[in-house]
Amino acid sequence: MKSSIPARWIRVFLRFFQKRLESRFRLCGLQRQYLKSWLSVVATLAVSCALSLESKAQVFPPEVKDVSEAFVCQCGCNHQLSACGMVNCGSAIPLRTEIQDLLKQGKTKSDIVKAFVAKYGKVVLAAPTAQGFDLAAWLTPFAALSFGLLLVYYLIRAWTQRKPRLAVNASAPAIPDAYRDQIDKELKDLG
């Protein structure tokens, strides 16, 4: 949005009042700094008030909002057209105005959707259609979720049915008798 108050005018305004106040009150260096900061705050507030009075929000009837929920704003915000929050959006306002004009012509919601798809392509739709390849966009999440649940079920079932196996140590070498006798003798000496 271009401002109707150029930055040059603001600087001229600040210099004019600063010079007048400095000459009238004979201000020193620190007082000049305070004056300059206060004047810039006042100028900023004045400019923001002027700009807020300039910008007029467009209000659309609820029928337009209802139809625009089927579309995505094309400004890049990835919001639904009915919920685009950008002030003076270069995409949402013209699209909403176009929807309002089509509604005034007596078109239905489905007619408007078909007209927008013909004009802008399927990228303007907020949700994929339930036909053709777009049907995969609806089915894939459910298929992946179902597959994941089945996998978890079978893993849990396999883990719970598994029985622990005891290790049979049949292949361990026997302790020779000489060592066994020495172990017994040392244990008797300790005890």
C-alpha positions, 0 to 999 in steps of 0.5 A: 500500500502506498502512503499518501503522506511521503516521508519527505513531508514528515521530515519537513514537519519535524524540522519546522517544529523543531526549529520553531521550538528551539528558537522560542525556548532556547534549548540546550543539547540534551533538551534538543534530543528530548524534543527531537524524540518527542516530535518523532513520536508525535509525527509517527502517531499522526501518520499512523492515525492518518493511514488507519483512516485511509484504509477501509476494510471491505466487508462482504456478506456471509454468503460470500464468506460461505462460498469463499471457504472452498478456495485458497487465497493465492497471495501465498499465505495458504489460508482459506480465502474466507480467512485471509488476514492480510490487510489489503490482500492483492488476491483475497479482495479481488477474488471475494469481489468476483465471488460477490459479483457471481452471486449477484448474477444468481450463480450457485456455489457449485457454479462458482467453484466450477468457474474458478477451477476453469479460470485458476485451475485446481490449485485454487481449491481448498480441498482436493476433489473426490474424483480421479487421481485426487481420490488418492489424496483422500485415501492414502492417509487412511490406508497408511494409518490402517497399515500402521495399526495392523503392523503394531497389532501383529508386532504386539501379538508376536511379542506377547506369544513369544516364550522365553527359551532356557539355555541348555548348557550341555556343551560346557566342559566339565571341571577336572577332578584335580581342580574340583578337589583343590576347590573343595580343599580351599573352601574347607580352609576358608570356612 
